[in-house]
Amino acid sequence: MRGTRAEETYKAITELVDQGSRLADAVRQVAAETGRNVGAVRAAYYAQRSKLGQHGRSRAPISVEDAVAQARQLLQDALSHIDEELAAAKRALDAATDRYDALEASAAARKAELERKIAAL
């Protein structure tokens, strides 16, 4: 027996989220697959979720050790990000320096060519 549209929508979105999709992406995908409006799909999902007694974000309890490990990982990621930002800035600086050097090296010749053209007029 087929469930209600809200039940089917909730099930489809939940399966996509369980497979790793973000909720917003799952809603858009279900809307595209069913030819329905994104807002209507979202409303059906939340209506069914409310009917099941699920309100707000449900978070699994986390131990202190896990919280500390997550915090440590976030800080280590931030450290890596700083190094990546510095490397990207250095690459941009090197590219800008190379461009400046090339422009400076060709400036005299380009100016002379333009002055020659002006004199020819």
C-alpha positions as CSV (number, residue, x, y, z in Angstrom):
1,M,0.0,0.0,0.0
2,R,1.2,3.4,-0.9
3,G,1.8,6.0,1.8
4,T,0.8,9.7,1.7
5,R,2.7,12.1,-0.4
6,A,4.3,13.5,2.8
7,E,5.3,10.1,3.9
8,E,6.9,9.3,0.5
9,T,8.6,12.7,0.4
10,Y,10.0,12.2,4.0
11,K,11.2,8.7,3.1
12,A,12.9,9.8,-0.1
13,I,14.6,12.8,1.5
14,T,15.7,10.8,4.6
15,E,17.3,8.1,2.4
16,L,19.3,10.8,0.5
17,V,20.4,12.4,3.7
18,D,21.4,9.0,5.1
19,Q,23.5,8.5,2.0
20,G,25.4,11.7,2.7
21,S,23.4,14.4,0.9
22,R,22.8,17.8,2.5
23,L,19.1,18.3,3.4
24,A,18.8,21.2,1.0
25,D,20.3,19.2,-1.8
26,A,18.0,16.2,-1.0
27,V,14.9,18.5,-1.1
28,R,15.9,20.0,-4.5
29,Q,16.7,16.5,-5.9
30,V,13.3,15.1,-4.8
31,A,11.6,18.2,-6.2
32,A,13.3,17.7,-9.5
33,E,12.6,14.0,-9.6
34,T,8.9,14.4,-8.8
35,G,8.3,17.6,-10.8
36,R,7.1,19.4,-7.7
37,N,7.9,22.8,-6.3
38,V,10.9,22.9,-3.9
39,G,8.8,24.7,-1.3
40,A,6.0,22.1,-1.5
41,V,8.5,19.2,-1.1
42,R,10.1,21.0,1.9
43,A,6.7,21.6,3.5
44,A,5.7,17.9,3.0
45,Y,9.0,16.8,4.6
46,Y,8.6,19.0,7.6
47,A,4.9,18.2,8.0
48,Q,5.7,14.5,8.1
49,R,8.6,15.0,10.4
50,S,6.4,17.0,12.8
51,K,3.7,14.2,12.6
52,L,6.4,11.7,13.7
53,G,7.2,13.9,16.7
54,Q,10.5,15.1,15.4
55,H,11.0,18.8,16.2
56,G,14.2,20.9,15.7
57,R,17.5,19.4,15.2
58,S,18.1,16.0,16.7
59,R,21.7,15.6,17.9
60,A,23.1,12.4,19.2
61,P,24.7,12.7,22.6
62,I,28.5,13.2,22.4
63,S,31.0,12.3,24.9
64,V,33.5,14.9,26.3
65,E,36.3,13.0,24.7
66,D,34.6,13.1,21.3
67,A,33.9,16.8,21.7
68,V,37.5,17.5,22.5
69,A,38.7,15.4,19.6
70,Q,36.4,17.3,17.2
71,A,37.6,20.6,18.6
72,R,41.2,19.5,18.2
73,Q,40.5,18.4,14.6
74,L,38.8,21.8,13.8
75,L,41.8,23.7,15.1
76,Q,44.3,21.5,13.2
77,D,42.2,22.1,10.1
78,A,42.4,25.8,10.7
79,L,46.1,25.6,11.1
80,S,46.4,23.8,7.7
81,H,44.1,26.4,6.2
82,I,46.4,29.2,7.2
83,D,49.3,27.5,5.6
84,E,47.2,27.0,2.4
85,E,46.3,30.7,2.4
86,L,49.9,31.7,2.8
87,A,50.9,29.4,-0.1
88,A,48.2,30.8,-2.3
89,A,49.1,34.4,-1.4
90,K,52.8,33.6,-2.2
91,R,51.8,32.2,-5.6
92,A,49.7,35.3,-6.4
93,L,52.6,37.5,-5.3
94,D,55.1,35.6,-7.5
95,A,52.7,35.8,-10.5
96,A,52.2,39.6,-9.9
97,T,55.9,40.1,-9.6
98,D,56.5,38.2,-12.8
99,R,53.9,40.3,-14.6
100,Y,55.4,43.5,-13.2
101,D,58.9,42.5,-14.3
102,A,57.6,41.7,-17.8
103,L,55.8,45.0,-18.1
104,E,58.8,46.9,-16.8
105,A,61.1,45.1,-19.3
106,S,58.8,45.9,-22.3
107,A,57.8,49.4,-21.3
108,A,60.6,51.3,-23.0
109,A,60.1,49.4,-26.3
110,R,56.3,49.8,-26.2
111,K,56.6,53.5,-25.5
112,A,59.2,54.0,-28.3
113,E,56.8,52.2,-30.7
114,L,53.9,54.4,-29.7
115,E,56.1,57.6,-30.0
116,R,57.2,56.4,-33.4
117,K,53.6,56.0,-34.5
118,I,52.7,59.5,-33.1
119,A,55.6,61.1,-34.9
120,A,54.5,59.3,-38.2
121,L,51.1,61.0,-38.0
